[in-house]
């Protein structure tokens, strides 16, 4: 069961990735979540480099959280990646939900990033 869910998510992600790619001016904001943590990266697909990353495994984000895989944690990760992006003069991004539903943690991360000033 777990393997088929993973394969289904990977197929959905591949479908999204056909149409979504990031550049240096407008990088791709990628979300990955596990049961324990949530991760976000800004990726420049032209060069294949990760520009900025944030996750619940970092001490700065982890403080004050009971669990790293819930909506509250996603909000902190979204705010953290937005602040770091604005620090590097990145204001526009392309959102890649990673094959997950735009609901719950993924939506919370996106909303928090928008509130802090990212445009997508």
N, C-alpha and C positions, 0 to 999 in steps of 0.2 A: 504494500500500500504506500509506504513512504517513498519508495523508489519511483512509483508511477506518478505521485504528486510532484516529485522533483523533476521528472522528465516533462510533465505537463507545463510546469513553470518555466523550464528552460525553452520549450517550444514557444510559449507566449512571449518570452523575452526576445527570442530570435525574430519573431514577427515584428515586435516594436523596433528592434535595432535596425531592421531594413530601412526604416524611414527616419530614424533619429541618429544624428551624429553631431559631435561637438567640434568647435574650432577654438583657436586661441582667443578670439574675441568673444565667443559665445560657447563656453564649454558645456559638457553634458553632466548634469547632476544625477548621479547614479545612487540608487538605494538598494541595500542588501540587508535582510533581516534574518536572524535566527531566533530560536526560542529565548535565548539569554541576552542577546545584544542586537543593536541596530547600527549600521554603518552607512556613511554617505561620502561620496568622492566627487570632485570636479575633475573631469578628464578631457584632455585635448586629443581628439581622435586623429587629427592630422599627423601628430608626432607620436601618439601612443603613450603620452605621459600623464601621470596623475599630478594635477596642479595643487590641490588641497584635499585633505581628508579629515573626517571627524567621526568619532564613534563613542559608544558608551564604555569602551575599554580604557579610555583616557582618564587620568585622574581629575582633570579640570571639569570634565563633563559628568563623571561618576559621582562627584560629591553631592550629597543630599538625596540620592536615589536609592530606593530599596531594591529595585529590580531594573535591569538594563533593557528588557524587551517589551516595555509597555508604552502607552501613549505619552506619558510624562517624559520618559527618556527620549522618545522621538522628538518631542518639542525642544528639548535641550540640545539635541544633535543638530536639528534644523537651524536653531538660533546660532549655534557655534559655527556651523559651516558658512552661514550668511555673513557673520562678522568677519571671519577670516577672508572670505571672498571680497568683501568691501574693502578690507585692508590691502588687498592686491589690485584694487580698482577694477574688479569684475562685478558688473551690475546685472548683466543679462546672461541667463543660462537656458539650456534646453533640459527639460525634466524627463528622466528615464526611470520609470517605476519598477523596472527589473522583473516584469512578469507578474508582480503582485497586484491585487486589486487596489484601486485608489480609494482606500477606506482604512480607518483605524490609524495604525502607526504611520503608514505611508502618507496619508492625508495630513496628519498632525505635523510631520516633518516638513511637508511642502508649505503648509500654512504658516508655520513658525519662520521658515526661510523668507516667505513673502513679507511677513510682518516686519522683519529686520531690514528689508530693503532690496532683496533679490527680485528680479523681474523675469517671470516666465509664465 
